[in-house]
């Protein structure tokens, strides 16, 4: 992997590129970093293709949660562009299924989606609480998450609903063995949104992956344990 590859950071549902401000500040002195907003128009594949078109010819793609699914799809659809993957609190399938017990129960997902359609602001606030619940530093993490995200608005209600539909429909389990780039899977051991077992499944089926568990972290490990996560990401980008 080229040490000169730009690091592209993809945010999760209900967030924007500004959620990476602290990570970008810490890594930007040694790595070229971009943190675009995800365009919620069209399908997930459409969004991936737009991101690829706006990004350098060679990059490391880091995705958090929903961003991790886009990163996996990007690595598959534009393999020559992606030097490596960093997958944070990510899963190949967000919603549970008869053959997938590591996802959010369908009833809970649909109830949350219905809330988001009626009151997007309330759904966003509820999701931040879910993301930080169980974290060893939950109060501090949600304060920092609020600071990072309240700088500007997230996507509008229509885009949020469309991205929830991406989460509802996307299943990348069969794609994993075809993703050949080096991958670093980072997951909090207290994640209540994406089960740690989903990360284990993903890491076990990617051909060149290693997994790092962040003790005490819930769904936002790069906020809960910024120093450790930045150290891992920098080492990965440097090719170590």
C-alpha positions as CSV (number, residue, x, y, z in Angstrom):
1,X,0.0,0.0,0.0
2,X,1.3,3.4,-0.9
3,X,2.1,5.7,2.0
4,X,1.1,8.6,-0.2
5,X,-2.5,7.3,-0.7
6,X,-5.1,9.8,0.4
7,X,-7.3,8.8,3.3
8,X,-11.0,9.2,2.5
9,X,-13.3,9.2,5.6
10,X,-16.9,8.2,5.1
11,X,-19.4,9.1,7.9
12,X,-22.4,7.1,9.1
13,X,-26.2,7.7,8.9
14,X,-27.4,11.0,10.3
15,X,-23.9,12.5,10.3
16,X,-21.8,14.5,7.9
17,X,-18.1,14.8,7.1
18,X,-17.5,17.1,10.0
19,X,-17.8,14.2,12.4
20,X,-14.2,13.4,11.4
21,X,-12.8,16.8,12.4
22,X,-10.7,15.6,15.3
23,X,-9.5,12.6,13.4
24,X,-8.6,14.8,10.4
25,X,-6.8,17.2,12.6
26,X,-4.7,14.5,14.2
27,X,-3.9,12.6,11.0
28,X,-3.7,15.5,8.5
29,X,-0.1,16.4,9.4
30,X,1.2,13.1,8.0
31,X,-1.6,11.9,5.7
32,X,-3.7,13.7,3.1
33,X,-7.2,13.4,4.4
34,X,-10.6,14.0,2.8
35,X,-14.0,13.8,4.7
36,X,-16.8,14.3,2.1
37,X,-20.5,14.4,2.9
38,X,-22.3,11.4,1.5
39,X,-24.8,12.4,-1.2
40,X,-28.0,10.5,-0.4
41,X,-29.4,10.7,-3.9
42,X,-30.3,7.5,-5.8
43,X,-29.0,4.1,-4.8
44,X,-26.0,3.2,-2.7
45,X,-24.1,2.2,-5.8
46,X,-24.8,5.6,-7.3
47,X,-23.5,7.3,-4.2
48,X,-20.3,5.1,-4.3
49,X,-19.7,6.0,-7.9
50,X,-20.0,9.7,-7.2
51,X,-17.6,9.4,-4.3
52,X,-15.1,7.5,-6.4
53,X,-15.3,10.1,-9.2
54,X,-14.5,12.9,-6.8
55,X,-11.7,11.2,-5.0
56,X,-8.0,10.7,-5.9
57,X,-6.9,7.9,-8.2
58,X,-5.4,6.0,-5.2
59,X,-6.8,6.2,-1.7
60,X,-7.4,4.3,1.5
61,X,-11.1,4.4,2.3
62,X,-12.3,4.4,5.9
63,X,-16.0,4.0,6.6
64,X,-17.9,4.2,9.9
65,X,-21.2,2.3,10.2
66,X,-23.2,3.0,7.0
67,X,-20.0,4.5,5.6
68,X,-18.4,1.1,6.1
69,X,-20.9,-0.4,3.7
70,X,-20.1,2.2,1.1
71,X,-16.4,1.6,1.6
72,X,-16.8,-2.1,1.0
73,X,-18.9,-1.5,-2.1
74,X,-16.3,1.1,-3.3
75,X,-13.5,-1.4,-2.9
76,X,-15.4,-3.9,-5.0
77,X,-16.7,-1.6,-7.7
78,X,-13.5,0.5,-8.1
79,X,-10.8,-2.0,-6.9
80,X,-7.9,-0.3,-8.6
81,X,-8.6,3.0,-6.8
82,X,-8.8,1.6,-3.3
83,X,-5.5,0.7,-1.7
84,X,-7.0,-0.4,1.6
85,X,-10.0,-0.4,3.8
86,X,-10.6,0.7,7.4
87,X,-14.0,-0.4,8.6
88,X,-15.2,1.2,11.9
89,X,-18.3,-0.2,13.7
90,X,-19.3,-1.6,10.3
91,X,-21.4,-4.6,9.2
92,X,-22.1,-6.3,5.9
93,X,-25.8,-6.3,6.7
94,X,-27.5,-3.9,9.1
95,X,-30.9,-5.5,9.5
96,X,-31.4,-9.0,10.9
97,X,-32.7,-11.9,8.8
98,X,-33.5,-15.5,9.3
99,X,-29.9,-16.4,8.4
100,X,-28.4,-13.3,10.0
101,X,-28.7,-12.9,13.8
102,X,-26.2,-10.1,14.1
103,X,-28.4,-7.3,12.8
104,X,-30.9,-4.9,14.2
105,X,-34.3,-6.7,14.6
106,X,-36.6,-5.8,11.7
107,X,-39.4,-4.5,14.0
108,X,-37.0,-2.1,15.8
109,X,-35.6,-0.9,12.5
110,X,-39.0,-0.3,10.9
111,X,-40.2,1.5,14.1
112,X,-37.1,3.8,14.0
113,X,-37.7,4.4,10.2
114,X,-41.3,5.4,10.9
115,X,-40.1,7.9,13.5
116,X,-37.6,9.4,11.2
117,X,-40.3,10.0,8.5
118,X,-42.4,11.9,11.0
119,X,-39.7,13.7,13.0
120,X,-36.2,13.5,11.6
121,X,-34.7,15.7,14.3
122,X,-36.1,13.4,17.1
123,X,-34.8,10.4,15.2
124,X,-31.3,11.9,14.9
125,X,-31.2,12.7,18.6
126,X,-32.4,9.2,19.5
127,X,-29.8,7.7,17.3
128,X,-27.0,9.6,18.9
129,X,-28.1,8.2,22.3
130,X,-28.1,4.7,20.8
131,X,-24.7,5.2,19.4
132,X,-23.2,6.1,22.7
133,X,-25.2,3.8,25.0
134,X,-23.0,1.4,27.0
135,X,-19.8,3.3,26.3
136,X,-17.5,3.5,29.3
137,X,-17.3,7.3,28.6
138,X,-20.9,7.7,27.3
139,X,-21.5,11.2,28.7
140,X,-18.2,12.6,27.4
141,X,-18.7,10.8,24.1
142,X,-22.1,12.2,23.4
143,X,-21.0,15.7,24.3
144,X,-18.1,15.4,21.8
145,X,-20.4,13.9,19.2
146,X,-22.8,16.8,19.7
147,X,-19.9,19.2,19.3
148,X,-18.8,17.7,16.1
149,X,-22.2,17.3,14.5
150,X,-24.0,20.4,15.6
151,X,-21.6,22.6,13.6
152,X,-24.0,22.1,10.7
153,X,-27.1,20.2,9.7
154,X,-27.1,16.6,8.6
155,X,-28.8,15.6,5.3
156,X,-32.5,16.5,4.8
157,X,-35.3,14.2,5.7
158,X,-35.7,12.8,2.2
159,X,-32.0,11.9,2.0
160,X,-32.0,10.4,5.5
161,X,-35.0,8.2,4.6
162,X,-33.2,7.1,1.4
163,X,-30.1,6.2,3.4
164,X,-32.2,4.2,5.9
165,X,-33.5,2.3,2.9
166,X,-29.9,1.6,1.9
167,X,-29.4,0.1,5.4
168,X,-32.7,-1.9,5.0
169,X,-31.8,-3.5,1.7
170,X,-28.0,-3.8,1.6
171,X,-26.5,-7.2,2.2
172,X,-22.8,-7.5,1.3
173,X,-22.0,-10.8,2.9
174,X,-21.5,-12.6,-0.4
175,X,-19.3,-9.8,-1.6
176,X,-16.7,-10.0,1.2
177,X,-14.5,-12.8,-0.2
178,X,-14.1,-10.8,-3.4
179,X,-12.7,-7.8,-1.6
180,X,-9.0,-8.3,-1.9
181,X,-7.5,-5.1,-0.4
182,X,-5.9,-5.1,3.0
183,X,-8.5,-4.2,5.6
184,X,-8.4,-3.1,9.2
185,X,-11.6,-3.7,11.1
186,X,-12.1,-1.6,14.2
187,X,-15.0,-2.3,16.6
188,X,-16.0,-1.3,20.1
189,X,-16.6,-4.2,22.4
190,X,-19.7,-2.4,23.8
191,X,-21.3,-1.5,20.5
192,X,-25.1,-1.8,20.8
193,X,-25.9,-0.7,17.3
194,X,-23.7,-3.1,15.3
195,X,-23.0,-6.4,17.2
196,X,-19.3,-7.1,17.6
197,X,-20.1,-10.6,16.2
198,X,-20.8,-8.8,12.9
199,X,-17.3,-7.4,12.8
200,X,-15.9,-10.9,13.5
201,X,-17.9,-12.3,10.6
202,X,-16.7,-9.6,8.3
203,X,-13.1,-9.9,9.3
204,X,-13.2,-13.6,8.9
205,X,-14.5,-13.5,5.3
206,X,-12.3,-10.6,4.0
207,X,-9.2,-12.2,2.5
208,X,-6.7,-9.8,4.1
209,X,-8.3,-8.4,7.2
210,X,-7.3,-8.0,10.8
211,X,-9.5,-6.9,13.6
212,X,-8.9,-4.5,16.5
213,X,-11.4,-4.5,19.4
214,X,-11.6,-1.2,21.3
215,X,-12.3,-1.9,25.0
216,X,-15.1,0.2,26.6
217,X,-16.2,1.7,23.3
218,X,-19.7,1.6,21.9
219,X,-20.6,2.6,18.3
220,X,-18.4,5.6,17.9
221,X,-14.9,4.3,18.7
222,X,-13.1,7.1,16.9
223,X,-14.7,9.5,19.5
224,X,-14.5,7.2,22.5
225,X,-10.9,6.3,22.0
226,X,-9.5,8.9,19.6
227,X,-5.9,8.4,20.4
228,X,-6.0,4.6,19.9
229,X,-8.0,4.7,16.7
230,X,-5.9,7.4,15.1
231,X,-2.8,5.4,16.0
232,X,-4.3,2.3,14.3
233,X,-5.4,4.2,11.3
234,X,-2.1,6.0,10.8
235,X,-0.2,2.7,11.2
236,X,-2.4,1.1,8.6
237,X,-2.0,3.9,6.1
238,X,1.8,3.8,6.6
239,X,1.7,0.2,5.6
240,X,2.7,-1.3,9.0
